[in-house]
Amino acid sequence: MNPPLVVKLGSNLVVRPDGRPEHETLRQVATELGALVAGGTPVAVVSSGAIALGAALGGLPKSRKRLARLQAASALGQAELQRAWHEAFAPSGLHVAQVLLTGAEIAERRTYVNVRNALQALFEIRAVPILNENDATSTDEISFGDNDILAAQVAVLIRAATLILLTTADGVLSHPPGTAHATVIADGRDIEGAVLGGPSALGAGGIESKIRAAQLAAAGGVETVIGSPSSLGLLLRGEPRGTRFAPSPTADSGFKLWLRYGKPAASTLEIDAGAARAICEAGRSLLAVGVVSWTRHFQAGDGLEICHPAQTLIARGISSVDARDIETRPLDVEVVHRDRLVLV
């Protein structure tokens, strides 16, 4: 079996302005991906659109400010979204599966592994998982923020070869769409001077979110491309299109990747120079005596960001103790064991 591919579509590609599914785009994407699955490459689709579809079905306002209404719209729209993808993949003879996630599944190691195993099992029976954030139960505390970040997390989780973030533009543009002289930036390393547009009327992310997601996935060893559905076939055949973010070489284990990109931080610790040398140069654990301060109370098992100097992130880890256990800076208390720590 080839390494998997992850493709993400936003609401503005999945849902028409009148609130109905954009069947033509879905069929086009499904046809290209179906051929890929037939050739032995597993595919996962991260699809937005449930809230927009549900809002239209239920006559709900499109405002994204009322959490309860968003959750109601999502619950209404999930079935419609899944039905649309089922119809799109039907000509390819492929089954589609629904996988709804919140940040809680990515934040805990046990459920993180369970998600990976479930997706692998779906790949083995040549089914296409359709993933979406479970907005009907998600809250700010356990939210990915948008499906671009979810797609990046999933790509890292399953060690995908490539992540393709589809958008209405042909890639990251030097200026907002419709602006004179707006051109596609081919290399993700060259985006710093771009003048970026904001989110669409239906979507929550926008191009900035796609860039953050692309950078996250690339840092996790996944080649990432931002492009349009019209160029998907060319991208799958290896032709240069859109904006490419080259993968960073990584030898990290699945646990280290989860710790780096999946485990949320409950607090940020500032450590002194001696502690920084110990963990960065000598590969040692972080001891309480080297901790200068922390931003919020934390408990054993919480994720921590570790900084030196202040505001400069050098590592992420999982706490072995509660914050109250290190208030007196005891010499022999281990805050983060080296096996539960990853340098960034």
N, C-alpha and C positions, 0 to 999 in steps of 0.2 A: 504494500500500500504506500502510495506517495505521501509526502507531508501535506497536511491540510491547507486549504485556502479559506480565508474569511472575507466576506463581502458585506459591506454595510450600506444601507439605503436610508436616507432621511425622509421625514414626512412629506416634504415637498416633491419627492420623486414617487412616493407611494400613494398619495392622496390628491385627487383633483381639487380645484378651488370650490367645487360644489359639494365636497365632502364624500364623494364616491371613490372607490379604488381606481388607481391609474393602471388599468389592466394591460394596456399595450406595453408600458415600460416593464411591468412585472413579467409578462410573457417573454419579452426580449432578453431580460436578465436570466430567467429560468432556462431558456433555450441554450444560452451560452454555458451556463453552469451545469446543465444536464449533460451536455457533451463532455464536459470535464470529468464529471462523476463516472460516466461510461468508460472513460479512459483510465480510471483507477485513482483519481485524485479526490479525496473527501472534501466536501464543501459545507461550510456553515454560513448561514445568512443572518446578519443582525439587522432587524427591520423595525424602524419607527412606524408611526401611523395610527396606532390604536386610539390614542386620545382624539386625534382629528376625526377619525371615522366614527368613534363613539359620540363625539359632540354633535356631529351631523345627524346621527341616528336618533339621539335623544333630544334634539333641539336645545342643547346646552350652550351657554355662552362660550366663546373661544378664549376668554381670559385665562391666563395661566397663574392667576393669583390665588384662587380659592382651591385649597388642597382637596377638600371633599368632592368638589365638582370635577376636578382632574381625575380623581380616583374613580368616580362614577363613570366618566367618559371612557377611561381606560378599560374598565370592566365590560362596558358595552361593546367597545371596539375590538377587543382581542379576538373574539370569535369571527368577526367580519374580516379582520386582517389575516387570520389563519386560513379562512375559506378562500380568500383571494390568492394566497400563495399555493394552496392546494390545487386550485384551478390552473395556475400558471405552470406548475411542474407536472400536471397530469399528462400532457402529451409526451413527456420524456419517460413516462412509466415509473416515476420516482415517488416514494412516499415522503411526506414532510411531517416533522415532529415539532411540537411547541415546547420551548424551554424558556420559562420566565425566571429572571434572577433579580435579586437585590444585592446591594453591597455586602449584606450579611453573609451571603454564600461565599463571596470572595474573601471576606475578612477572616473567616475561621478555616483553619487548615483542613479539618476533617471534611467539611462541606465543599471546600475548594477541590479536594481530591475526588469527592463524590461526583461533582459536576464534570470534571475531566473524564472520569470513568464512564459516566452516562453518555457523554458526547462520543467517546471512542466506540462504545457499543453501537450507537446509531450509525457511525461511519462504517462499521463492519457489516451492517445489513444494508448498506447503500441507501440509507435514508438521509434526508437533508434537514438538519435542525434549524428551525426559525427561532432565533433568540430575540428577546426584548426585555427591557427592564420591567419589573412587575410594579407598575405605577399604582395599581389598585391597592397595594399594601405598603409600598415604599414611602419613607419619610425622609426629611432632609438629612437625618443622621445616618441613614443607610442607603442613600441614593448615590448612583454613579455621577449624577449631574446631567448627563445626556448619553445617548447611545453611541456616540463616537468613542467616549472613554470606555464604555462597556465593550465595544468591539475590540479596542486595543487590549483590554484585560483578557478577553477570551482568546485573542490571537497569541498572547504570551502564555496563557494557561495551557493551550493545546500544542504549543511549539509549532505554530503555523509557519509555512514557508513565506507566505505573503498575506498582507492585509490590504484590501482595496476599499477605500472610502469614496463612495460615489456621491457626486454633487451635480448641480445643474451647470456649473462651469466646467471647462476642460482641464482644470487644475487650479492651483493657487495663482491668482492673478496679481500683477504688479499694482493694479488699481481696482477699485470696485467694478463689478460687471456693468457694462454700458458706458463706462468712462472712456474717453478718447485715449488711444495709445495703451490700453490695458492689454498686457501680453502674459502668456503662461510662463511661470517660473519653473523650469525643468528640474532643477536640483534643489532639494529641500534646504541645503546649506546656504542658499542665496536669498532666503525669504525675508531677511532682517529689514530691508528697506521697503518692503511692500506696504501699500496703504490698503488695509483690509476692510471689507464690508461687514455688516452685522448679520444677526440671525434672520432667517426668512419669517414670513408671517405665521407659518405653521410650525416651524422647527424651533428647538430650544438652544441649538448649538451655534451654527454659523461656521465660517471658515476658520476662525481662531480656535474653536473647539477641535476641528479636524486636524489642525496643525499640532495642537497639544497631544492629541491621540496618536498622531503619526510619530511624533518624537518619542512618546512613551513606548510604542510598539517597537520602533527601530532600536531604542536602547535595550530592549529585551531580546534583540536578535532577529526581529521579524522585518523583512523588507516591506515597506509601506508605500502605497501610491494613492494620491488624491486625483481623481479623474471623473469623467462623465460616463453615463450608461452607453452613449453612442460609441465610446472608445473601448468598452469592456472587452469585446472580442479581440481587438488588436492587442490589448494589454495581456490577455490570456495566452496569446501566441508569441509573446515576448517582444513585441514592438514597443519602442519608447513612446509613451504618451503620458500626459498629465505631469504631476509633480512627484518625483521619487525621493524617498527618504531611505538612504542606504542603511542596512542593518549593522549594528555594532557587534563585533565579535564577542561572544559570551560563552563561558564554560560553566556558568552557574547551574546548580541543580534546580530541580523544580521547586524545592523548598525555598532556596535563596531568591528565585524569581518571584515567588509568592510574597516573600518578606519584603522585597524591594518595591513591588508594584501593586500588591493586593492587600496587604495588612495596613489598615488605617492607623495613624498615630494619635494616641490619646494625649500625649504631652511632648514637649520639646525640651531636651536637656542641653545645657551648655556645660562643657567639660574643660578642664585646664590643659595646658600644653603637655604635661607629663602623661595624662590619660590618653590624649590624642596620639602621642608617639607609641604608647603601649598597644593600642588597638590597630593603628594604621601600619606600623613598622614591625612590631613584634608579634602581631596576631593574637593578642591576649584579650581576656575578658575586661569589661568595664567595671571598675570597683567604685564603691560609694565615695571613697576619699577623693576621687578625681572629679566628682560632680560639683559644679559651681552653683547651678540654679536650675529650676524647671518651671515651665509655664503653667501647668495645670496638675492637679492631683491625678495620680495614676495608681493602678493596682497590678499585682502579679498577673502576667498574661497579656497585658496591654501592649500595643505597639508604641515604640518610642522613636523620635527623631533625635539624632545626636549631632551637636554642632560644636565646632571650634574654628575660629572664634565665634562669638554670637552671630547668628543669622547665616553662618556658613555651614551647610549640611555636609557631614562627612560619613555618616553611617545611619542605618536603621536597625532596630533590634526589638526583641520581645523582653519585657521586664520580668525578672525573677522575683521581685519584691514589690511591696507597696511603697508609695512615696514616703509615708510616715516612718518606714524602717531605715531611711537614710538621712533623716533630718539632722542627726548629730554627726554625720560623715564618719561612721565607723570604718575602721581600717580593713576589716576582713569580710565585709558584706559585698557580695557580687550582684551588681545591678543587672547586667546583661552578660550571659555566658557567651563565649566566642562562637560556639556552635549555633547560637540563635542571633547572630549579628552579621550584617552584610555591609561592606563599604560601598559608597555611592560616588 
